[in-house]
Amino acid sequence: FVDEDLGLASIGGEIRWNALGDLTLASGYSIYVATDSGGTDRLLLGTSPVGTTSLTLPQGTALTGDLNYTHMVIYIESYLVQQRLPAWSLLLVDEYEGLCDST
């Protein structure tokens, strides 16, 4: 994931992953930001059906709350339940442009 949104505490761009293993019973993916690679304090960014391997976040997707989101995590969903642990995790870097006072 490359953050294409240059605002602080907001992200945007395409999240991509590889479909691995047997997905026969899978119905889709749930994509979150979290405070660690295990999915703690996760915030849902979006969902994607099986057969796709990406999700596009609109520019300005807010990272709300007082938490320090450090990871994106992706869970596989079945028609009955969500996977207990994330299938994928990646470090999140919020790219932003700041103004400098050059006095």
C-alpha positions in Angstrom: 0.0 0.0 0.0 1.2 3.4 -0.9 -0.6 6.3 0.8 -1.5 8.8 -2.0 -3.4 11.1 0.4 -1.1 13.8 1.7 -3.2 14.9 4.6 -2.3 14.1 8.2 -4.4 11.3 9.8 -6.0 10.4 6.5 -5.0 7.9 3.9 -6.0 7.0 0.3 -4.8 4.7 -2.4 -5.0 1.0 -3.5 -4.5 -1.8 -1.1 -3.3 -5.0 -2.8 -2.8 -8.6 -1.6 -2.2 -12.1 -2.9 -4.9 -14.7 -2.7 -3.2 -17.7 -1.0 -4.4 -21.1 -0.1 -7.8 -22.8 -0.5 -10.6 -20.1 -0.6 -13.4 -22.6 -1.3 -15.3 -21.6 1.9 -14.3 -17.9 1.8 -16.8 -15.2 0.9 -14.6 -12.1 1.0 -12.0 -10.0 2.8 -12.3 -7.4 5.5 -9.6 -4.7 5.5 -8.8 -2.7 8.7 -6.3 -0.4 10.2 -5.1 -1.6 13.7 -2.7 -0.7 16.4 -0.6 -3.8 15.8 -0.1 -6.7 13.4 -2.5 -8.9 15.3 -5.5 -6.6 14.6 -5.9 -4.9 18.1 -8.3 -2.0 18.1 -9.1 -2.4 14.5 -11.1 0.0 12.4 -12.9 -1.2 9.3 -11.8 0.4 6.0 -13.8 -1.7 3.7 -14.7 -5.2 2.3 -13.9 -7.0 -0.9 -15.4 -10.2 -2.4 -13.4 -13.3 -3.0 -11.9 -13.2 -6.5 -10.6 -9.7 -6.0 -7.2 -8.9 -4.6 -7.4 -5.1 -4.1 -9.5 -2.4 -2.5 -9.2 1.3 -3.4 -9.6 3.7 -0.5 -10.8 7.2 -1.5 -8.5 10.1 -0.8 -9.2 11.6 2.7 -10.2 8.3 4.3 -9.9 9.4 8.0 -8.0 7.5 10.6 -10.5 8.5 13.4 -10.1 8.3 17.1 -7.2 8.8 19.5 -5.5 5.5 18.5 -2.1 5.3 16.8 -2.9 3.0 13.8 0.3 1.3 12.7 -0.8 -1.6 10.6 -3.3 -2.6 7.9 -4.7 -6.1 8.5 -6.8 -8.2 6.2 -9.1 -10.9 7.4 -10.7 -13.7 5.3 -14.5 -14.0 5.8 -16.6 -17.1 5.3 -20.4 -17.0 5.1 -20.6 -17.8 8.8 -17.6 -16.3 10.6 -14.5 -14.0 10.3 -11.1 -15.6 10.6 -9.8 -15.2 14.2 -6.4 -13.8 13.1 -5.5 -11.6 10.2 -4.3 -13.4 7.0 -2.1 -10.5 6.1 -0.6 -7.6 7.9 1.5 -4.7 6.7 3.1 -1.7 8.3 1.1 1.5 7.7 2.9 4.8 7.0 0.7 7.9 6.8 2.4 10.1 4.2 1.6 13.8 4.6 2.8 17.2 3.6 3.4 19.7 6.4 3.9 23.4 6.3 7.1 24.7 7.7 7.6 28.1 9.1 10.8 29.3 7.5 11.3 32.5 9.5 
